[in-house]
């Protein structure tokens, strides 16, 4: 069986995750896109039994894991668009003994660019969260080899770098 790739793209709001993952979907043959936000916005729960934010995130990650495994079994490359905070090792450990390559990329942009992008798309309420995540993701040692600044790059250049650079391959031993 041909080796498949999981493209796991993280980053703050406005860094370009949705734009880049949708373009990856058009570029990578036999691929499927999982958007983490879809699991958080589904009206899945009766209002009196809605779980806490932490529990919702745990459920989201378990759903992403299950769907990823299912798609890989059907010979798809998987593209994931979600914010990765503390879940990277947990998620990747599930694929350690499979013929799967994981490319992990943390998309970032300069603060002023994030603010401009969020205002332009009509999401100024996300600015505070975006700047918080920018700071957190930049400072996390697990992300140091996987950071990619999108501030002044076009989507085609970003896609080319993700596809052709071996520096984004996630190896928990490094």
Chimera marker file (.cmm) of the C-alpha trace (Angstrom):
<marker_set name="trace">
<marker id="1" x="0.000" y="0.000" z="0.000" r="1" g="1" b="0" radius="0.5"/>
<marker id="2" x="1.298" y="3.451" z="-0.949" r="1" g="1" b="0" radius="0.5"/>
<marker id="3" x="2.340" y="5.679" z="1.943" r="1" g="1" b="0" radius="0.5"/>
<marker id="4" x="-0.315" y="8.267" z="2.736" r="1" g="1" b="0" radius="0.5"/>
<marker id="5" x="0.230" y="11.661" z="4.323" r="1" g="1" b="0" radius="0.5"/>
<marker id="6" x="-1.600" y="13.460" z="7.083" r="1" g="1" b="0" radius="0.5"/>
<marker id="7" x="-1.256" y="17.231" z="6.690" r="1" g="1" b="0" radius="0.5"/>
<marker id="8" x="-1.988" y="18.718" z="10.113" r="1" g="1" b="0" radius="0.5"/>
<marker id="9" x="-2.234" y="22.511" z="9.893" r="1" g="1" b="0" radius="0.5"/>
<marker id="10" x="-2.511" y="24.590" z="13.029" r="1" g="1" b="0" radius="0.5"/>
<marker id="11" x="-2.290" y="28.305" z="13.736" r="1" g="1" b="0" radius="0.5"/>
<marker id="12" x="-4.231" y="31.240" z="15.115" r="1" g="1" b="0" radius="0.5"/>
<marker id="13" x="-7.362" y="32.625" z="13.501" r="1" g="1" b="0" radius="0.5"/>
<marker id="14" x="-6.408" y="34.581" z="10.389" r="1" g="1" b="0" radius="0.5"/>
<marker id="15" x="-3.108" y="32.792" z="9.715" r="1" g="1" b="0" radius="0.5"/>
<marker id="16" x="-4.493" y="31.100" z="6.618" r="1" g="1" b="0" radius="0.5"/>
<marker id="17" x="-5.439" y="27.587" z="7.764" r="1" g="1" b="0" radius="0.5"/>
<marker id="18" x="-8.724" y="27.421" z="5.859" r="1" g="1" b="0" radius="0.5"/>
<marker id="19" x="-7.308" y="28.980" z="2.701" r="1" g="1" b="0" radius="0.5"/>
<marker id="20" x="-4.279" y="26.687" z="2.641" r="1" g="1" b="0" radius="0.5"/>
<marker id="21" x="-6.103" y="23.483" z="3.583" r="1" g="1" b="0" radius="0.5"/>
<marker id="22" x="-8.707" y="24.060" z="0.865" r="1" g="1" b="0" radius="0.5"/>
<marker id="23" x="-5.924" y="24.642" z="-1.655" r="1" g="1" b="0" radius="0.5"/>
<marker id="24" x="-4.123" y="21.505" z="-0.439" r="1" g="1" b="0" radius="0.5"/>
<marker id="25" x="-7.368" y="19.604" z="-1.001" r="1" g="1" b="0" radius="0.5"/>
<marker id="26" x="-7.384" y="20.757" z="-4.630" r="1" g="1" b="0" radius="0.5"/>
<marker id="27" x="-3.676" y="19.944" z="-5.049" r="1" g="1" b="0" radius="0.5"/>
<marker id="28" x="-3.119" y="16.625" z="-3.247" r="1" g="1" b="0" radius="0.5"/>
<marker id="29" x="-4.479" y="13.619" z="-5.133" r="1" g="1" b="0" radius="0.5"/>
<marker id="30" x="-7.042" y="11.448" z="-3.354" r="1" g="1" b="0" radius="0.5"/>
<marker id="31" x="-7.316" y="13.657" z="-0.298" r="1" g="1" b="0" radius="0.5"/>
<marker id="32" x="-10.006" y="14.585" z="2.193" r="1" g="1" b="0" radius="0.5"/>
<marker id="33" x="-10.307" y="17.652" z="4.423" r="1" g="1" b="0" radius="0.5"/>
<marker id="34" x="-11.276" y="17.591" z="8.100" r="1" g="1" b="0" radius="0.5"/>
<marker id="35" x="-12.061" y="20.968" z="9.656" r="1" g="1" b="0" radius="0.5"/>
<marker id="36" x="-11.962" y="20.885" z="13.448" r="1" g="1" b="0" radius="0.5"/>
<marker id="37" x="-14.339" y="23.829" z="13.756" r="1" g="1" b="0" radius="0.5"/>
<marker id="38" x="-17.066" y="21.738" z="12.119" r="1" g="1" b="0" radius="0.5"/>
<marker id="39" x="-17.104" y="19.484" z="15.179" r="1" g="1" b="0" radius="0.5"/>
<marker id="40" x="-17.363" y="22.455" z="17.528" r="1" g="1" b="0" radius="0.5"/>
<marker id="41" x="-20.192" y="24.177" z="15.679" r="1" g="1" b="0" radius="0.5"/>
<marker id="42" x="-22.488" y="21.197" z="15.198" r="1" g="1" b="0" radius="0.5"/>
<marker id="43" x="-25.730" y="21.385" z="17.166" r="1" g="1" b="0" radius="0.5"/>
<marker id="44" x="-24.995" y="17.966" z="18.678" r="1" g="1" b="0" radius="0.5"/>
<marker id="45" x="-26.135" y="18.447" z="22.223" r="1" g="1" b="0" radius="0.5"/>
<marker id="46" x="-29.402" y="19.154" z="23.944" r="1" g="1" b="0" radius="0.5"/>
<marker id="47" x="-28.956" y="22.585" z="25.528" r="1" g="1" b="0" radius="0.5"/>
<marker id="48" x="-29.070" y="21.334" z="29.132" r="1" g="1" b="0" radius="0.5"/>
<marker id="49" x="-26.399" y="18.691" z="28.489" r="1" g="1" b="0" radius="0.5"/>
<marker id="50" x="-23.844" y="20.641" z="26.452" r="1" g="1" b="0" radius="0.5"/>
<marker id="51" x="-20.359" y="19.648" z="27.657" r="1" g="1" b="0" radius="0.5"/>
<marker id="52" x="-17.717" y="22.032" z="28.973" r="1" g="1" b="0" radius="0.5"/>
<marker id="53" x="-15.273" y="23.579" z="26.493" r="1" g="1" b="0" radius="0.5"/>
<marker id="54" x="-12.521" y="21.133" z="27.530" r="1" g="1" b="0" radius="0.5"/>
<marker id="55" x="-14.830" y="18.167" z="27.046" r="1" g="1" b="0" radius="0.5"/>
<marker id="56" x="-15.973" y="19.500" z="23.660" r="1" g="1" b="0" radius="0.5"/>
<marker id="57" x="-12.320" y="19.740" z="22.576" r="1" g="1" b="0" radius="0.5"/>
<marker id="58" x="-11.651" y="16.186" z="23.760" r="1" g="1" b="0" radius="0.5"/>
<marker id="59" x="-14.665" y="14.933" z="21.792" r="1" g="1" b="0" radius="0.5"/>
<marker id="60" x="-13.562" y="16.928" z="18.736" r="1" g="1" b="0" radius="0.5"/>
<marker id="61" x="-10.074" y="15.392" z="18.817" r="1" g="1" b="0" radius="0.5"/>
<marker id="62" x="-11.455" y="11.866" z="19.198" r="1" g="1" b="0" radius="0.5"/>
<marker id="63" x="-13.727" y="12.497" z="16.201" r="1" g="1" b="0" radius="0.5"/>
<marker id="64" x="-10.803" y="13.872" z="14.159" r="1" g="1" b="0" radius="0.5"/>
<marker id="65" x="-8.746" y="10.803" z="15.084" r="1" g="1" b="0" radius="0.5"/>
<marker id="66" x="-11.522" y="8.360" z="14.138" r="1" g="1" b="0" radius="0.5"/>
<marker id="67" x="-12.275" y="10.095" z="10.852" r="1" g="1" b="0" radius="0.5"/>
<marker id="68" x="-8.559" y="10.270" z="9.988" r="1" g="1" b="0" radius="0.5"/>
<marker id="69" x="-8.151" y="6.542" z="10.644" r="1" g="1" b="0" radius="0.5"/>
<marker id="70" x="-11.231" y="5.775" z="8.551" r="1" g="1" b="0" radius="0.5"/>
<marker id="71" x="-10.015" y="7.884" z="5.614" r="1" g="1" b="0" radius="0.5"/>
<marker id="72" x="-6.536" y="6.331" z="5.743" r="1" g="1" b="0" radius="0.5"/>
<marker id="73" x="-8.102" y="2.859" z="5.639" r="1" g="1" b="0" radius="0.5"/>
<marker id="74" x="-9.807" y="3.948" z="2.436" r="1" g="1" b="0" radius="0.5"/>
<marker id="75" x="-6.456" y="5.084" z="1.020" r="1" g="1" b="0" radius="0.5"/>
<marker id="76" x="-6.955" y="8.859" z="1.354" r="1" g="1" b="0" radius="0.5"/>
<marker id="77" x="-4.396" y="11.496" z="2.230" r="1" g="1" b="0" radius="0.5"/>
<marker id="78" x="-5.869" y="13.499" z="5.102" r="1" g="1" b="0" radius="0.5"/>
<marker id="79" x="-5.732" y="17.269" z="5.517" r="1" g="1" b="0" radius="0.5"/>
<marker id="80" x="-6.674" y="18.607" z="8.951" r="1" g="1" b="0" radius="0.5"/>
<marker id="81" x="-7.480" y="22.249" z="9.704" r="1" g="1" b="0" radius="0.5"/>
<marker id="82" x="-7.597" y="22.856" z="13.455" r="1" g="1" b="0" radius="0.5"/>
<marker id="83" x="-5.765" y="24.583" z="16.285" r="1" g="1" b="0" radius="0.5"/>
<marker id="84" x="-3.323" y="22.162" z="17.903" r="1" g="1" b="0" radius="0.5"/>
<marker id="85" x="-2.512" y="23.162" z="21.456" r="1" g="1" b="0" radius="0.5"/>
<marker id="86" x="-1.524" y="20.116" z="23.537" r="1" g="1" b="0" radius="0.5"/>
<marker id="87" x="-2.796" y="17.262" z="21.368" r="1" g="1" b="0" radius="0.5"/>
<marker id="88" x="0.058" y="16.727" z="18.894" r="1" g="1" b="0" radius="0.5"/>
<marker id="89" x="1.854" y="13.798" z="20.529" r="1" g="1" b="0" radius="0.5"/>
<marker id="90" x="-1.408" y="12.111" z="21.551" r="1" g="1" b="0" radius="0.5"/>
<marker id="91" x="-2.741" y="12.335" z="17.990" r="1" g="1" b="0" radius="0.5"/>
<marker id="92" x="0.461" y="11.266" z="16.217" r="1" g="1" b="0" radius="0.5"/>
<marker id="93" x="1.097" y="8.341" z="18.555" r="1" g="1" b="0" radius="0.5"/>
<marker id="94" x="-1.939" y="6.616" z="16.989" r="1" g="1" b="0" radius="0.5"/>
<marker id="95" x="-0.094" y="6.436" z="13.649" r="1" g="1" b="0" radius="0.5"/>
<marker id="96" x="3.370" y="5.479" z="14.911" r="1" g="1" b="0" radius="0.5"/>
<marker id="97" x="3.286" y="1.940" z="13.489" r="1" g="1" b="0" radius="0.5"/>
<marker id="98" x="1.445" y="2.669" z="10.278" r="1" g="1" b="0" radius="0.5"/>
<marker id="99" x="2.839" y="3.532" z="6.887" r="1" g="1" b="0" radius="0.5"/>
<marker id="100" x="1.800" y="7.186" z="7.319" r="1" g="1" b="0" radius="0.5"/>
<marker id="101" x="3.822" y="10.370" z="7.008" r="1" g="1" b="0" radius="0.5"/>
<marker id="102" x="2.678" y="13.312" z="9.137" r="1" g="1" b="0" radius="0.5"/>
<marker id="103" x="3.410" y="16.858" z="8.033" r="1" g="1" b="0" radius="0.5"/>
<marker id="104" x="2.725" y="19.297" z="10.844" r="1" g="1" b="0" radius="0.5"/>
<marker id="105" x="2.691" y="23.004" z="10.018" r="1" g="1" b="0" radius="0.5"/>
<marker id="106" x="1.901" y="25.888" z="12.356" r="1" g="1" b="0" radius="0.5"/>
<marker id="107" x="0.847" y="28.800" z="10.184" r="1" g="1" b="0" radius="0.5"/>
<marker id="108" x="1.579" y="32.203" z="11.706" r="1" g="1" b="0" radius="0.5"/>
<marker id="109" x="1.377" y="35.815" z="10.635" r="1" g="1" b="0" radius="0.5"/>
<marker id="110" x="2.502" y="39.107" z="12.097" r="1" g="1" b="0" radius="0.5"/>
<marker id="111" x="0.054" y="40.630" z="14.598" r="1" g="1" b="0" radius="0.5"/>
<marker id="112" x="-0.920" y="43.520" z="12.336" r="1" g="1" b="0" radius="0.5"/>
<marker id="113" x="-1.551" y="41.110" z="9.449" r="1" g="1" b="0" radius="0.5"/>
<marker id="114" x="-3.758" y="38.856" z="11.612" r="1" g="1" b="0" radius="0.5"/>
<marker id="115" x="-5.782" y="41.879" z="12.771" r="1" g="1" b="0" radius="0.5"/>
<marker id="116" x="-6.127" y="43.141" z="9.191" r="1" g="1" b="0" radius="0.5"/>
<marker id="117" x="-7.229" y="39.724" z="7.891" r="1" g="1" b="0" radius="0.5"/>
<marker id="118" x="-9.779" y="39.196" z="10.671" r="1" g="1" b="0" radius="0.5"/>
<marker id="119" x="-11.243" y="42.682" z="10.212" r="1" g="1" b="0" radius="0.5"/>
<marker id="120" x="-11.392" y="42.187" z="6.442" r="1" g="1" b="0" radius="0.5"/>
<marker id="121" x="-13.337" y="38.935" z="6.765" r="1" g="1" b="0" radius="0.5"/>
<marker id="122" x="-15.704" y="40.423" z="9.359" r="1" g="1" b="0" radius="0.5"/>
<marker id="123" x="-14.397" y="38.566" z="12.418" r="1" g="1" b="0" radius="0.5"/>
<marker id="124" x="-12.981" y="41.286" z="14.714" r="1" g="1" b="0" radius="0.5"/>
<marker id="125" x="-14.319" y="39.378" z="17.745" r="1" g="1" b="0" radius="0.5"/>
<marker id="126" x="-11.611" y="36.742" z="17.050" r="1" g="1" b="0" radius="0.5"/>
<marker id="127" x="-8.681" y="39.181" z="17.341" r="1" g="1" b="0" radius="0.5"/>
<marker id="128" x="-8.069" y="38.661" z="21.066" r="1" g="1" b="0" radius="0.5"/>
<marker id="129" x="-8.172" y="34.847" z="20.725" r="1" g="1" b="0" radius="0.5"/>
<marker id="130" x="-5.971" y="34.976" z="17.630" r="1" g="1" b="0" radius="0.5"/>
<marker id="131" x="-3.266" y="37.052" z="19.321" r="1" g="1" b="0" radius="0.5"/>
<marker id="132" x="-3.392" y="34.785" z="22.387" r="1" g="1" b="0" radius="0.5"/>
<marker id="133" x="-2.910" y="31.699" z="20.166" r="1" g="1" b="0" radius="0.5"/>
<marker id="134" x="-0.160" y="33.392" z="18.154" r="1" g="1" b="0" radius="0.5"/>
<marker id="135" x="1.815" y="33.960" z="21.341" r="1" g="1" b="0" radius="0.5"/>
<marker id="136" x="1.127" y="30.472" z="22.710" r="1" g="1" b="0" radius="0.5"/>
<marker id="137" x="1.910" y="28.598" z="19.504" r="1" g="1" b="0" radius="0.5"/>
<marker id="138" x="5.096" y="30.572" z="18.786" r="1" g="1" b="0" radius="0.5"/>
<marker id="139" x="6.485" y="29.897" z="22.245" r="1" g="1" b="0" radius="0.5"/>
<marker id="140" x="5.676" y="26.182" z="22.402" r="1" g="1" b="0" radius="0.5"/>
<marker id="141" x="8.961" y="24.250" z="21.948" r="1" g="1" b="0" radius="0.5"/>
<marker id="142" x="7.076" y="21.410" z="20.210" r="1" g="1" b="0" radius="0.5"/>
<marker id="143" x="6.238" y="23.842" z="17.396" r="1" g="1" b="0" radius="0.5"/>
<marker id="144" x="9.704" y="25.363" z="16.868" r="1" g="1" b="0" radius="0.5"/>
<marker id="145" x="10.585" y="23.265" z="13.786" r="1" g="1" b="0" radius="0.5"/>
<marker id="146" x="7.114" y="23.590" z="12.301" r="1" g="1" b="0" radius="0.5"/>
<marker id="147" x="6.464" y="27.353" z="12.312" r="1" g="1" b="0" radius="0.5"/>
<marker id="148" x="5.659" y="28.985" z="8.972" r="1" g="1" b="0" radius="0.5"/>
<marker id="149" x="5.033" y="32.713" z="8.613" r="1" g="1" b="0" radius="0.5"/>
<marker id="150" x="2.380" y="33.418" z="5.986" r="1" g="1" b="0" radius="0.5"/>
<marker id="151" x="2.437" y="37.227" z="6.320" r="1" g="1" b="0" radius="0.5"/>
<marker id="152" x="3.733" y="38.136" z="2.881" r="1" g="1" b="0" radius="0.5"/>
<marker id="153" x="3.337" y="34.879" z="0.996" r="1" g="1" b="0" radius="0.5"/>
<marker id="154" x="0.816" y="33.829" z="-1.614" r="1" g="1" b="0" radius="0.5"/>
<marker id="155" x="-1.096" y="30.557" z="-1.141" r="1" g="1" b="0" radius="0.5"/>
<marker id="156" x="0.708" y="28.871" z="-4.070" r="1" g="1" b="0" radius="0.5"/>
<marker id="157" x="4.107" y="29.515" z="-2.452" r="1" g="1" b="0" radius="0.5"/>
<marker id="158" x="2.892" y="28.205" z="0.914" r="1" g="1" b="0" radius="0.5"/>
<marker id="159" x="1.463" y="25.050" z="-0.689" r="1" g="1" b="0" radius="0.5"/>
<marker id="160" x="4.700" y="24.420" z="-2.597" r="1" g="1" b="0" radius="0.5"/>
<marker id="161" x="6.742" y="24.755" z="0.601" r="1" g="1" b="0" radius="0.5"/>
<marker id="162" x="4.464" y="22.435" z="2.580" r="1" g="1" b="0" radius="0.5"/>
<marker id="163" x="4.490" y="19.792" z="-0.146" r="1" g="1" b="0" radius="0.5"/>
<marker id="164" x="8.216" y="19.920" z="-0.912" r="1" g="1" b="0" radius="0.5"/>
<marker id="165" x="9.876" y="20.658" z="2.434" r="1" g="1" b="0" radius="0.5"/>
<marker id="166" x="10.942" y="17.771" z="4.635" r="1" g="1" b="0" radius="0.5"/>
<marker id="167" x="11.274" y="20.174" z="7.581" r="1" g="1" b="0" radius="0.5"/>
<marker id="168" x="7.554" y="19.882" z="8.320" r="1" g="1" b="0" radius="0.5"/>
<marker id="169" x="7.613" y="16.096" z="8.752" r="1" g="1" b="0" radius="0.5"/>
<marker id="170" x="6.669" y="15.380" z="12.333" r="1" g="1" b="0" radius="0.5"/>
<marker id="171" x="8.982" y="13.024" z="14.144" r="1" g="1" b="0" radius="0.5"/>
<marker id="172" x="8.305" y="12.767" z="17.874" r="1" g="1" b="0" radius="0.5"/>
<marker id="173" x="11.871" y="11.657" z="18.502" r="1" g="1" b="0" radius="0.5"/>
<marker id="174" x="13.324" y="15.006" z="17.379" r="1" g="1" b="0" radius="0.5"/>
<link id1="1" id2="2" r="1" g="1" b="0" radius="0.2"/>
<link id1="2" id2="3" r="1" g="1" b="0" radius="0.2"/>
<link id1="3" id2="4" r="1" g="1" b="0" radius="0.2"/>
<link id1="4" id2="5" r="1" g="1" b="0" radius="0.2"/>
<link id1="5" id2="6" r="1" g="1" b="0" radius="0.2"/>
<link id1="6" id2="7" r="1" g="1" b="0" radius="0.2"/>
<link id1="7" id2="8" r="1" g="1" b="0" radius="0.2"/>
<link id1="8" id2="9" r="1" g="1" b="0" radius="0.2"/>
<link id1="9" id2="10" r="1" g="1" b="0" radius="0.2"/>
<link id1="10" id2="11" r="1" g="1" b="0" radius="0.2"/>
<link id1="11" id2="12" r="1" g="1" b="0" radius="0.2"/>
<link id1="12" id2="13" r="1" g="1" b="0" radius="0.2"/>
<link id1="13" id2="14" r="1" g="1" b="0" radius="0.2"/>
<link id1="14" id2="15" r="1" g="1" b="0" radius="0.2"/>
<link id1="15" id2="16" r="1" g="1" b="0" radius="0.2"/>
<link id1="16" id2="17" r="1" g="1" b="0" radius="0.2"/>
<link id1="17" id2="18" r="1" g="1" b="0" radius="0.2"/>
<link id1="18" id2="19" r="1" g="1" b="0" radius="0.2"/>
<link id1="19" id2="20" r="1" g="1" b="0" radius="0.2"/>
<link id1="20" id2="21" r="1" g="1" b="0" radius="0.2"/>
<link id1="21" id2="22" r="1" g="1" b="0" radius="0.2"/>
<link id1="22" id2="23" r="1" g="1" b="0" radius="0.2"/>
<link id1="23" id2="24" r="1" g="1" b="0" radius="0.2"/>
<link id1="24" id2="25" r="1" g="1" b="0" radius="0.2"/>
<link id1="25" id2="26" r="1" g="1" b="0" radius="0.2"/>
<link id1="26" id2="27" r="1" g="1" b="0" radius="0.2"/>
<link id1="27" id2="28" r="1" g="1" b="0" radius="0.2"/>
<link id1="28" id2="29" r="1" g="1" b="0" radius="0.2"/>
<link id1="29" id2="30" r="1" g="1" b="0" radius="0.2"/>
<link id1="30" id2="31" r="1" g="1" b="0" radius="0.2"/>
<link id1="31" id2="32" r="1" g="1" b="0" radius="0.2"/>
<link id1="32" id2="33" r="1" g="1" b="0" radius="0.2"/>
<link id1="33" id2="34" r="1" g="1" b="0" radius="0.2"/>
<link id1="34" id2="35" r="1" g="1" b="0" radius="0.2"/>
<link id1="35" id2="36" r="1" g="1" b="0" radius="0.2"/>
<link id1="36" id2="37" r="1" g="1" b="0" radius="0.2"/>
<link id1="37" id2="38" r="1" g="1" b="0" radius="0.2"/>
<link id1="38" id2="39" r="1" g="1" b="0" radius="0.2"/>
<link id1="39" id2="40" r="1" g="1" b="0" radius="0.2"/>
<link id1="40" id2="41" r="1" g="1" b="0" radius="0.2"/>
<link id1="41" id2="42" r="1" g="1" b="0" radius="0.2"/>
<link id1="42" id2="43" r="1" g="1" b="0" radius="0.2"/>
<link id1="43" id2="44" r="1" g="1" b="0" radius="0.2"/>
<link id1="44" id2="45" r="1" g="1" b="0" radius="0.2"/>
<link id1="45" id2="46" r="1" g="1" b="0" radius="0.2"/>
<link id1="46" id2="47" r="1" g="1" b="0" radius="0.2"/>
<link id1="47" id2="48" r="1" g="1" b="0" radius="0.2"/>
<link id1="48" id2="49" r="1" g="1" b="0" radius="0.2"/>
<link id1="49" id2="50" r="1" g="1" b="0" radius="0.2"/>
<link id1="50" id2="51" r="1" g="1" b="0" radius="0.2"/>
<link id1="51" id2="52" r="1" g="1" b="0" radius="0.2"/>
<link id1="52" id2="53" r="1" g="1" b="0" radius="0.2"/>
<link id1="53" id2="54" r="1" g="1" b="0" radius="0.2"/>
<link id1="54" id2="55" r="1" g="1" b="0" radius="0.2"/>
<link id1="55" id2="56" r="1" g="1" b="0" radius="0.2"/>
<link id1="56" id2="57" r="1" g="1" b="0" radius="0.2"/>
<link id1="57" id2="58" r="1" g="1" b="0" radius="0.2"/>
<link id1="58" id2="59" r="1" g="1" b="0" radius="0.2"/>
<link id1="59" id2="60" r="1" g="1" b="0" radius="0.2"/>
<link id1="60" id2="61" r="1" g="1" b="0" radius="0.2"/>
<link id1="61" id2="62" r="1" g="1" b="0" radius="0.2"/>
<link id1="62" id2="63" r="1" g="1" b="0" radius="0.2"/>
<link id1="63" id2="64" r="1" g="1" b="0" radius="0.2"/>
<link id1="64" id2="65" r="1" g="1" b="0" radius="0.2"/>
<link id1="65" id2="66" r="1" g="1" b="0" radius="0.2"/>
<link id1="66" id2="67" r="1" g="1" b="0" radius="0.2"/>
<link id1="67" id2="68" r="1" g="1" b="0" radius="0.2"/>
<link id1="68" id2="69" r="1" g="1" b="0" radius="0.2"/>
<link id1="69" id2="70" r="1" g="1" b="0" radius="0.2"/>
<link id1="70" id2="71" r="1" g="1" b="0" radius="0.2"/>
<link id1="71" id2="72" r="1" g="1" b="0" radius="0.2"/>
<link id1="72" id2="73" r="1" g="1" b="0" radius="0.2"/>
<link id1="73" id2="74" r="1" g="1" b="0" radius="0.2"/>
<link id1="74" id2="75" r="1" g="1" b="0" radius="0.2"/>
<link id1="75" id2="76" r="1" g="1" b="0" radius="0.2"/>
<link id1="76" id2="77" r="1" g="1" b="0" radius="0.2"/>
<link id1="77" id2="78" r="1" g="1" b="0" radius="0.2"/>
<link id1="78" id2="79" r="1" g="1" b="0" radius="0.2"/>
<link id1="79" id2="80" r="1" g="1" b="0" radius="0.2"/>
<link id1="80" id2="81" r="1" g="1" b="0" radius="0.2"/>
<link id1="81" id2="82" r="1" g="1" b="0" radius="0.2"/>
<link id1="82" id2="83" r="1" g="1" b="0" radius="0.2"/>
<link id1="83" id2="84" r="1" g="1" b="0" radius="0.2"/>
<link id1="84" id2="85" r="1" g="1" b="0" radius="0.2"/>
<link id1="85" id2="86" r="1" g="1" b="0" radius="0.2"/>
<link id1="86" id2="87" r="1" g="1" b="0" radius="0.2"/>
<link id1="87" id2="88" r="1" g="1" b="0" radius="0.2"/>
<link id1="88" id2="89" r="1" g="1" b="0" radius="0.2"/>
<link id1="89" id2="90" r="1" g="1" b="0" radius="0.2"/>
<link id1="90" id2="91" r="1" g="1" b="0" radius="0.2"/>
<link id1="91" id2="92" r="1" g="1" b="0" radius="0.2"/>
<link id1="92" id2="93" r="1" g="1" b="0" radius="0.2"/>
<link id1="93" id2="94" r="1" g="1" b="0" radius="0.2"/>
<link id1="94" id2="95" r="1" g="1" b="0" radius="0.2"/>
<link id1="95" id2="96" r="1" g="1" b="0" radius="0.2"/>
<link id1="96" id2="97" r="1" g="1" b="0" radius="0.2"/>
<link id1="97" id2="98" r="1" g="1" b="0" radius="0.2"/>
<link id1="98" id2="99" r="1" g="1" b="0" radius="0.2"/>
<link id1="99" id2="100" r="1" g="1" b="0" radius="0.2"/>
<link id1="100" id2="101" r="1" g="1" b="0" radius="0.2"/>
<link id1="101" id2="102" r="1" g="1" b="0" radius="0.2"/>
<link id1="102" id2="103" r="1" g="1" b="0" radius="0.2"/>
<link id1="103" id2="104" r="1" g="1" b="0" radius="0.2"/>
<link id1="104" id2="105" r="1" g="1" b="0" radius="0.2"/>
<link id1="105" id2="106" r="1" g="1" b="0" radius="0.2"/>
<link id1="106" id2="107" r="1" g="1" b="0" radius="0.2"/>
<link id1="107" id2="108" r="1" g="1" b="0" radius="0.2"/>
<link id1="108" id2="109" r="1" g="1" b="0" radius="0.2"/>
<link id1="109" id2="110" r="1" g="1" b="0" radius="0.2"/>
<link id1="110" id2="111" r="1" g="1" b="0" radius="0.2"/>
<link id1="111" id2="112" r="1" g="1" b="0" radius="0.2"/>
<link id1="112" id2="113" r="1" g="1" b="0" radius="0.2"/>
<link id1="113" id2="114" r="1" g="1" b="0" radius="0.2"/>
<link id1="114" id2="115" r="1" g="1" b="0" radius="0.2"/>
<link id1="115" id2="116" r="1" g="1" b="0" radius="0.2"/>
<link id1="116" id2="117" r="1" g="1" b="0" radius="0.2"/>
<link id1="117" id2="118" r="1" g="1" b="0" radius="0.2"/>
<link id1="118" id2="119" r="1" g="1" b="0" radius="0.2"/>
<link id1="119" id2="120" r="1" g="1" b="0" radius="0.2"/>
<link id1="120" id2="121" r="1" g="1" b="0" radius="0.2"/>
<link id1="121" id2="122" r="1" g="1" b="0" radius="0.2"/>
<link id1="122" id2="123" r="1" g="1" b="0" radius="0.2"/>
<link id1="123" id2="124" r="1" g="1" b="0" radius="0.2"/>
<link id1="124" id2="125" r="1" g="1" b="0" radius="0.2"/>
<link id1="125" id2="126" r="1" g="1" b="0" radius="0.2"/>
<link id1="126" id2="127" r="1" g="1" b="0" radius="0.2"/>
<link id1="127" id2="128" r="1" g="1" b="0" radius="0.2"/>
<link id1="128" id2="129" r="1" g="1" b="0" radius="0.2"/>
<link id1="129" id2="130" r="1" g="1" b="0" radius="0.2"/>
<link id1="130" id2="131" r="1" g="1" b="0" radius="0.2"/>
<link id1="131" id2="132" r="1" g="1" b="0" radius="0.2"/>
<link id1="132" id2="133" r="1" g="1" b="0" radius="0.2"/>
<link id1="133" id2="134" r="1" g="1" b="0" radius="0.2"/>
<link id1="134" id2="135" r="1" g="1" b="0" radius="0.2"/>
<link id1="135" id2="136" r="1" g="1" b="0" radius="0.2"/>
<link id1="136" id2="137" r="1" g="1" b="0" radius="0.2"/>
<link id1="137" id2="138" r="1" g="1" b="0" radius="0.2"/>
<link id1="138" id2="139" r="1" g="1" b="0" radius="0.2"/>
<link id1="139" id2="140" r="1" g="1" b="0" radius="0.2"/>
<link id1="140" id2="141" r="1" g="1" b="0" radius="0.2"/>
<link id1="141" id2="142" r="1" g="1" b="0" radius="0.2"/>
<link id1="142" id2="143" r="1" g="1" b="0" radius="0.2"/>
<link id1="143" id2="144" r="1" g="1" b="0" radius="0.2"/>
<link id1="144" id2="145" r="1" g="1" b="0" radius="0.2"/>
<link id1="145" id2="146" r="1" g="1" b="0" radius="0.2"/>
<link id1="146" id2="147" r="1" g="1" b="0" radius="0.2"/>
<link id1="147" id2="148" r="1" g="1" b="0" radius="0.2"/>
<link id1="148" id2="149" r="1" g="1" b="0" radius="0.2"/>
<link id1="149" id2="150" r="1" g="1" b="0" radius="0.2"/>
<link id1="150" id2="151" r="1" g="1" b="0" radius="0.2"/>
<link id1="151" id2="152" r="1" g="1" b="0" radius="0.2"/>
<link id1="152" id2="153" r="1" g="1" b="0" radius="0.2"/>
<link id1="153" id2="154" r="1" g="1" b="0" radius="0.2"/>
<link id1="154" id2="155" r="1" g="1" b="0" radius="0.2"/>
<link id1="155" id2="156" r="1" g="1" b="0" radius="0.2"/>
<link id1="156" id2="157" r="1" g="1" b="0" radius="0.2"/>
<link id1="157" id2="158" r="1" g="1" b="0" radius="0.2"/>
<link id1="158" id2="159" r="1" g="1" b="0" radius="0.2"/>
<link id1="159" id2="160" r="1" g="1" b="0" radius="0.2"/>
<link id1="160" id2="161" r="1" g="1" b="0" radius="0.2"/>
<link id1="161" id2="162" r="1" g="1" b="0" radius="0.2"/>
<link id1="162" id2="163" r="1" g="1" b="0" radius="0.2"/>
<link id1="163" id2="164" r="1" g="1" b="0" radius="0.2"/>
<link id1="164" id2="165" r="1" g="1" b="0" radius="0.2"/>
<link id1="165" id2="166" r="1" g="1" b="0" radius="0.2"/>
<link id1="166" id2="167" r="1" g="1" b="0" radius="0.2"/>
<link id1="167" id2="168" r="1" g="1" b="0" radius="0.2"/>
<link id1="168" id2="169" r="1" g="1" b="0" radius="0.2"/>
<link id1="169" id2="170" r="1" g="1" b="0" radius="0.2"/>
<link id1="170" id2="171" r="1" g="1" b="0" radius="0.2"/>
<link id1="171" id2="172" r="1" g="1" b="0" radius="0.2"/>
<link id1="172" id2="173" r="1" g="1" b="0" radius="0.2"/>
<link id1="173" id2="174" r="1" g="1" b="0" radius="0.2"/>
</marker_set>
